[in-house]
Amino acid sequence: MFGKPPPPNSQNGAGRPAAVDVAILEGGGLAQVIVTNLSPLTYYVFLNDRVVAPEEIESLSVSIEAPDGGIGSAIVRATLARYVVNVTGERSQQRTELFPCTLEIIALNRRIAITCQRADSLEGLWISLGLKPDGTSSDVTGAKSLRILLTDGILDAKLTWTDGETEDLLPPQ
């Protein structure tokens, strides 16, 4: 036997939902960014199980910011800006808000995973870094903001702690 034990009063046997149905990516689902080369900057973006053509991507930005001293509202956004061809055949920019979803960025032997249940809300927001040999990661606590930018030739990720210290999450390029 493996996996978590079923919760008390859960459905067992024939009453349990089919695993194939439970495994579906629902809602915003999963967004993944995999950086494979720095010079030239080469990356791939996947939304759920579909690749976004690299030539379509203008930028991907993440902005998470807690309000100062609890005053104001939180900023919790992840935006994919890409070029689409409109009905007249011209290219125009389209912005897609990714949250709610799980966003995973793998670059420079680093991993940043963000799970956000609601845009512009810190409730249901988890940030984890790295990947340990046992499959776990390090959860971020005590952060004030996280900013990530991926665009033509630029890859930048900065985490600011509540004490004001800012760290680069990716080594210098």
N, C-alpha and C positions, 0 to 999 in steps of 0.2 A: 504494500500500500504506500502511496506517496500523495503529496498535496496536503492542503489544510483539511482538518476534519470537518465534516458538515456541521453547521450550527444546529443547536437543539431545535426540534420541531421542523427541520427542513424536509423537503421531499426526497424520498429515496426510490431507487428502482424505477419502475415504470412511470411514477409520478414526477420524476425529475425532468427538467427541460433538456432537450438534446444538446450536447456539447457543440455541435456544428452551428446551432442557433445562438448559443451564448457567446461564441467566438466572434460574432459580427462586430465590425467597427461601426459604431453608431454616432450620430451627431457630427460634430467637428472631427471626431476620430483622432487620427494620428498624422502629424506632420513631421517629416524627417528631413534633415539637411546633412549631407555627407560631403565633407571637403576632402578631395583626393590629391590636390596639388596646390602649392602656394604660388609658384611662378611658372606660367601664368596661373592666377587663381582659377581653380576648376572645382566646381561643386555641383551637386545634384539635389534637387528638391522633390520629395515625394509627398503627395497628399493622399492619405489612406494608402491604397496600393497602386496609385497612378503617378507616373513621373510627370513633372512639369518640364516641358522642353526648355533647356538652358537659354536658348535665344529669346524666349518669352519673358524671362525674369529680369526685372529692373532692380529690385531690392527686396530684402527681407529685414524687417526691423522689429525688435522687441523692446518695449518700454514698460517696466514695472517700477512703480514708485509709491511708497507709503506716504501718507500725508504728514506734514511737519507737526509734531506734537499732537497728533490726532485731529488737527484742524484742517478742514478741506476734505476732498475726496481722493481716493486712491486712483492711480493710473495703472491699468493692467491691459495692455494691448500687444498684439502680435499681428503685423500687417505684411502681407505679400503683395507687392506691386509688380504687375506684369503687363506685357503688351498683348493686346488682342486685336484681331482684325474685325472691324465693324462691317455693317452691311454694304457700305460703299467701297470696301476693299482697303480702307486706310487703317493704319495702326494707331490705336489709342491706348492710353494707360488705364488699367482697371486695378482697383485696390480691393483685396479680400481680407477681411478680418478673420484670423485663424481661431481665436479663442471663442468658445470653449473647445479645448482639445488637449492632447499631450503633444508637446513639441520637443523633439530630441535633436540635438546638434552634436555631430561627431566631427572633430577637427583637431589636427595636430596632436594626436594621441590623447585627446581630452574628450569628455562627454558632459554635456549640459542637458538636463531633462527638466522640463517645466510642465506641470499638469495644472490646468486652470479650468475650474468648473463654470465660472461666470466672468465674462469680460467686465473690467472696471470694478472688480471685487477681490479683496484679499482673502475672503472666505473661500475655502476649497482650492487654495493655491499652494502648490508644493514645488520647491526647486531642489533638485538633487544634482550632485556633481560626481564625476568619476564612475568607475565600475571596478569593484573589488573582485578578487578571485572567486569569492563565494556567490557572486551575482548581485550583491547589494551595492548601494551607493551611499554617499555622504549627504545627508539632508542639510539644507541651509537654514539656519535660524539666526536671528539677530541682524538681518539685512535691511537696509533702507531702500535700495534701488538696484535694479539690474537693467543694463542697456546692452543690446546686441545689434550690430549692423553688419549686413552682408550685402555688398553691391559690387559693381565692376571694380575689381582690384582692391577692395577694402574688406577686411574681416576684422571685426573688433568686438570684444565682449568685456564689459566692466561691471564689477559688483562693488557696491558701496555699502559698508556696514553702518549700523546706527551710531557708532562713535565717529563717523566721518571719513574713515580710511577707505580708500578706493583701491581695488586690486584688478589687474588684468587677469582674466580667466584663460586667455590664450597667450602663449609665449610670443615675444616680438617676432615679426616676420622678416 
